[in-house]
Amino acid sequence: MMLAPVPAANARTAAQPTNKCAALADTTKAILADQRESNERIQFEWERTQLAMRELELVEESKWKAEELMEETKRREAERKHEMAMLEKRLEYELHMKQLLSGTAPQTSSPWDSFSLTQSSTDPFSGIPNLDEYK
């Protein structure tokens, strides 16, 4: 049995599916390349967003730490002022006591100057000054 040669019209028709497959394969490759590029862009934007969010977190954390340090500084400053005031009062007291012991204390007009624990009166409250007068 002998095969007859394929006419030219049939040869063209037989080649068309191969061309369609090649065109479909090329289109598929192009779509996949576009999709890969799109995915890379999305990944890049996601990473950029993550970095921006981390930077924002760091800024917020720094702000919080700065506020905490400011509060600590204010607290320490208040403590220092209080300690200085207490030291000043203590030094004034010690100076006054030294002056009293040496007899060189300045005369003051304190309401308690006239108070004496050894007062010889029948009224136990007679030596206590009337503090209402000094208001």
Rosetta blueprint (number, residue, H / E / L):
1 M L
2 M L
3 L L
4 A L
5 P L
6 V L
7 P L
8 A H
9 A H
10 N H
11 A H
12 R H
13 T H
14 A H
15 A H
16 Q H
17 P H
18 T H
19 N H
20 K H
21 C H
22 A H
23 A H
24 L H
25 A H
26 D H
27 T H
28 T H
29 K H
30 A H
31 I H
32 L H
33 A H
34 D H
35 Q H
36 R H
37 E H
38 S H
39 N H
40 E H
41 R H
42 I H
43 Q H
44 F H
45 E H
46 W H
47 E H
48 R H
49 T H
50 Q H
51 L H
52 A H
53 M H
54 R H
55 E H
56 L H
57 E H
58 L H
59 V H
60 E H
61 E H
62 S H
63 K H
64 W H
65 K H
66 A H
67 E H
68 E H
69 L H
70 M H
71 E H
72 E H
73 T H
74 K H
75 R H
76 R H
77 E H
78 A H
79 E H
80 R H
81 K H
82 H H
83 E H
84 M H
85 A H
86 M H
87 L H
88 E H
89 K H
90 R H
91 L H
92 E H
93 Y H
94 E H
95 L H
96 H H
97 M H
98 K H
99 Q H
100 L H
101 L H
102 S H
103 G L
104 T L
105 A L
106 P L
107 Q L
108 T L
109 S L
110 S L
111 P L
112 W L
113 D L
114 S L
115 F L
116 S L
117 L L
118 T L
119 Q L
120 S L
121 S L
122 T L
123 D L
124 P L
125 F L
126 S L
127 G L
128 I L
129 P L
130 N L
131 L H
132 D H
133 E H
134 Y H
135 K L
